[in-house]
């Protein structure tokens, strides 16, 4: 059994967090039974109000038992950042409707979490790492940054997350900064609609920065990247991370997409900086020049090296 509420360092806040961990460990060590089947932790709002907590990190990811953690977020009026890492089930609800300072929510891998409901009008930054899940943003009004590190579900052979990605798209069209993986971009792939091949279309009017991390397996091509950028008329900065990916050409790219891309007159007039991180100079990566050529005329700062950081 492992329960951690922690930060690293020697600040008074860190010392207090370590003290909490020691108390919990003492409780478990003093337990005389053979096992602990259920643990319930309740955060008393009276103590929370007095300490003016601004950032709260809860990590129960290594626990093998069922744990209930009850936090009355309405009592933590000073909270600005909440980070959760746990193995949870069902629906996760974050209720911060009366908070004026709550700006950032970070959720790490929750494989059994089916839906996330956010009631946080002041939330500006949403960061998520894990399988694609439906998120209810209907009560989020100020979202400006989305960092979506979607991962592949290797357990479901025919798992297709595209519909869930598209279901959340309405909330992401208004962000200024979008960092994501190829799983997000795959939702824009062509599909049959009323007998015709079409791609979903959204307008990212406010988008200024777009970072895409490509990982194998992947069906995305440079064509999909170019088509997505076309939907963001104000994008100024583009980063394509291919350190864990290779652009080996597939039949769709060879037969259709490459010629279609070369035949289109893309106008990326707003882009000032574009970067490919992880270029290996492989023969099949030469097709990257097709996209680079499309961007080159509008880039002011040039095609520069950049060290990507997609960790949450």
N, C-alpha and C positions, 0 to 999 in steps of 0.2 A: 504494500500500500504506500503510495507516495503522493503527497499533497504539497504544492509549492505556490506561495504568493511571494514574489521576489522581484528585486532589482539588484544590480551589481554596483558596488561602490561603498564609500564610507560616509556619505552624507547622513544627516539625522534621519531622513526618510528611509534610507537603505538599512540603517541600524534597526529602526523600528520594524521593518519588514522581516529582517533576519530573526528578530525576537519572536514575531508571530510564528515563523516556521519552527523555531525551537519549541515553542509551547505545544504546537500540534504534534511534533515528533515525540515529545515527552508523553502526551496523552496516548499515542499509539503504542509506545514502548512499555507503558505501565499497564496496558490492557492484558489481562491474564488468560483470556480465551484463545482458542485456536485460530480464529479468524474474525474479521470485521466485515460484515455483509453490507452495511449501509452507514454512511456518514452524512450528517446534516450540519452545515455551517450557516449561521445566521449573523449577518452584519448588523449590529445595533446602530440605529440611526443617530442616537444621542451622541455617541462618541465620534461618529463621522462628521456631524455638524460642527463640533468643536475644533476638529483638526483641519478643516478646510482642504480636503483631499482634492488634488487637481488631476492626478494621473493614477489609474488603477489597473494593475496587471494581474490576471488570474490564470494560472497554469495548472490544469489538472490532467494534462495529456498522458501522463504515464500511469495514471490510476487504472487498476484492473477491476475495481469494484464500483458499484453505483454510488454516486455522490450527488446530493442535492445542495445547491448553493443559492441561498435566498438573499438578494440584495435589493433594498428599497432605494432605487436610484433617485427617487423624488426628494430624498433627504440630502443628497450630495449635490448641493446647488453650485459648488465650486468646481465640480468635475469638468475637465476639458478633454481628457483622453481616456478611453477605455479599451483595453486589450484583453481578449479572451482566447485561451487555448485549452480545449477540452474535448472529450468524447461524449457527445450529447445525443439525445434522441428527440424526435418529434419536431416541434416548432420552437424557435428561439425568438423571444420578443424583447426588444429593447425599448423601454418606456422612459422617454426623457422629454415629454411634451412641455414641461414647465421650465426647462433649463434654458438659460440665455448664454451660457458659456461652453456648452458641450459642442466640440468642433470635430473630434476625430474618433473613429471607431475602427479597430483592427481585429479581425476574426481569422484565426488560424484553422487549419484542417479540422473539420468536423464531419467525418464520413457518414454518420448516421443522422445528421441534421437534414431534414427534408425541406424546411422553409424558414425564412428569416423575415420577421416583421419589425420595421423600424418606425417608431414614433418619436422623431427627433428633428424638429423644424430648423434648428440651428446647425445641424451637421454639415460640415464642409468637405470633409475628407473621409472616404470609405475605402479601406484596404482589406482584401480578402485573399486567402490562400487555401485552395482545396478544390473539391469537385464542384461543378456548376450547380447552383441551387437557386430556386425562385426567391427573389427578395422583393418585399412590399415596400416601395419607396413613396407611397401615396401621401405620407405625412412628413416627408423630408423636402424642404423648400430651398435650401441654400447649398446643395452639393456642387462643389467646384473641382474636386479631384477624385478620380477612381483608379485604384491600383488593383487589378484583377489578375492574380496569379493562378489561373485555372490549371488543374492537373488532369491527366488522363485517367479514366477509370479502366483499369486492366482486368477487372473481375467480370465486367459485363461485355461480352463479345460484340454485341450489336448495339451497344449504348451510343446514342446520338444526343448530344447536349444542345444542339443548335436551337431547338424550340425554346428551351429554357433561357438561353442567351438572348434570343430575340424578345422574350417576354419581359426581360429587364431593360431592354434597350431604351425605352422612353426616358428613364432616369439618367442615362449616360449621355444622351444627346446634348445636354446642357453643360457638361463639364468643360473646364479649361485645360485640364491635364488628364490624359488617359494612358495608363501603362497596362499592358495585358499580354496574353500569349496567343499562339496560333489558334487555340480552341475558340477564342472570341472571334477571330477573323473567319474561321471556317463556317460560322453561322451565315456569312454573306455569300456563300457559294451558290452557284446556279442550281435551280430546282424547277421541276415542271409545275407550272401554274396555268390552269385552263389550256393545256395542250402546248404551252410555250415555255422555253427555258428562260427563267428570269432570276434576277438577284434581288434580295431585299434591299430597299433603299431608305436611308435615314439621312437627315441633315444635322450635321454637327456644327452649328453656326458659331459656337463660342470656343471651339477647340483650338488651342494654341500649341500644345505639345502632344506628340503621339509617339509612344515607345512600344515596340512589338518584339517579344521574345519568341523566337521560333525554335521548336524542339521536335525531334523525331518521336513517334510517327506524325506525319503532317501532310495534308492534302493542299495546303495553301501554296500559291505561286506568287511571283512578282506581279502578275496581273491582278490578283486579289488585293495586294497592297496598293497598287496604283488606283484601282477602282474605289477603295476605301478613302484614300486621300482626296479623291475627287469630291467626296461628300463633306469635306472640311475646308471651306473656302478661306478660313483665317489661320490655318495651321502654319506656324513659323518654324517649328523645330521637329525633326523626325529622327528617330533612332531605330535601326533594325539590328537586333542582336542575333547573330547566327553562329555563336560559339559552339552550340550543341546541335547544329543543324547543317545540312548540306543541300544545295539546290540541284539535286540530280533531276534531270528533266523527265516528266511523265508524259504519257501519250497526249493528254489533254493540252498540255503546254506546247508540245511539239506541233500538233496538228492544227490547233485553233488559237490558243491564247497568245502565243508569241507574235504571230502575224497580226492578230487583232490589236495587240498593244502597240506594235510598230506602226500600224495604220491609223491610230488615233492621235489626235493633236491635243495631248493633255496640257493644261495650263495651270501650273502650280505657282501662280504669281506671288503668293504670300510667303512661301517657304524661304527662309534665310539661312538655315543650317540643316544639313542632312548627314547622317553618319551610318556606316555599316561597321558593326563591331564583331570581329571574329572572322574577317575575310581570310581565306586560306590559300587563295590563288590556285584553286583546283580548276580543271578545264571546264567543268559544268557550271562553275560560278561566273563564267564570262557573261552569262545571260544577265547578270546583275547590271552590266553596263547598259542594258536596254532601259532599265529604270533610272539609272544614273543619268543617262542622256536626257531623259524626260525632265529631270529635276535641275540639271546643270544650268540652264539658261536663267532660271529664277533665283538661284542661290547666290547670296551676297557674301557669306562668310566662307563658302567653299565646302568641299567634302572632307571633313576632318576626322581624325581618330577620336574615339570616345570610349571610356571605360564604363560599361553599363552596370547598374546596381538594381537588380529586380527583387532583392530581398525585402521582406516586410519587417 
